[in-house]
Amino acid sequence: MITLGQKVITTDGYATTGHHNGEVVKIGRVWIDVRLTTGNISRFRMDNQTDGGSGPSSGRFYTLDQWNKRQQQLAAGKVLREHGITLKYDSPWCGREPELAALLTAEPVK
């Protein structure tokens, strides 16, 4: 549930171009307005958390919890790639990448 004044993080859809911190300043039935630290206002749909665009280049907003989980997933994916591991969508480890990455980077038991 999104609330007025809630801190969120926005992206423009391209993972490599960065992100912006923001605060929810208006909540409507369909859209929310977020004031970015730059002072600009961005608008996002509440149902799918995008700016209304389609495809991978759509801007998005994330709650802080969602953002932290996303960062863990990205870091875990990097560890898996470094170990030459690619998970298929039907793998029992799919969705559990941080857990698998932790196992791979853990110190061996002596």
N, C-alpha and C positions, 0 to 999 in steps of 0.2 A: 504494500500500500504506500502510495506516494503522499507526502504531506507538505504543506506550505513551509518554506524555510529549510526543507531537507537538502542536504549536500549531495550532489551527484557529480558524475564525471561524464563528459561528452567526448565523442570522437567524430571525425568527419567521414568515417568509413574506411579510411586507409590506415591500416595499423602502423605504418611507418611514419606517418606525418604527425603523430602526437595526439595529445588529448588536452582537455581543458576542465578545470574545476568550475563548478557552478552551483547555484542555489535555486530551488523551485520557487518562483514568485507568483505563479498563477496556475490554477487547476481548473480545467473545464471538463465537459463530458467526454470529449475526444482528445483534446490537446492539453499539454502542459507547456508553460513558458519557463525557461531557465535563464537566469542572468549569469553570464560568464564573468570570470574575474577581469576580463577586458572591458566589462560594462555592457557589452552587446547582449541582446536577448535572442535566444534560439528557441524554436518551437518543435516539440516532439509529440508523436502519437503515444497515448497511454497504453493501447492494446499491444503494440509490438515494439515499443520503445525506439522507433525510428523517426527520422524527420519527414517521413511520408514518401521518400524516394523508393525506388525498387533496385534490387541487385546488391552486390557486395559493397558498392560505394555509398550506400545510404548512411547518413549520420545516425548515431545512436546515443542514448544516455544509459548509464549504469548507476545503480545504487552503489554505495561504498562496499557493501558485502558482495554484490555481483562483480564489481571491479576486482576485488581481492581474489575471488575465486578464478576469475579470468586470468589474472596475472600468474596464479599458481599453475593453471592449466598450460599457459604459454611456456613457463619455465620448465615444467615437467616435459612438455613436448620437445624442448631443446635438449634436455638430458637424454631422452629416448633416442632422438636423432643422432646424438653423439655416440650412443652405444649401438647404432645401426638397427634400431628397432622401429618397425612400422606396424601399427595395429590396424587390423581390419575392423570394419564397423560392427561385425558380429562377434568380435573377440570378447571374452569375459573380462578383459582388462579395459575395454573401451569405456570411457567415463571415469576410470579409476587411474588415470595417468599419473597424478601426483603420488598416489600410493606406490605404484610400480617404480617411479623415479626414486622415491625414498629408499626402496629396497635395493636399487642398483647403486646408490651412492652411500649406503650404510657401510660402516666399518665392518670388516669380516670378524666373526666371532673367534676368539682365540681359546 
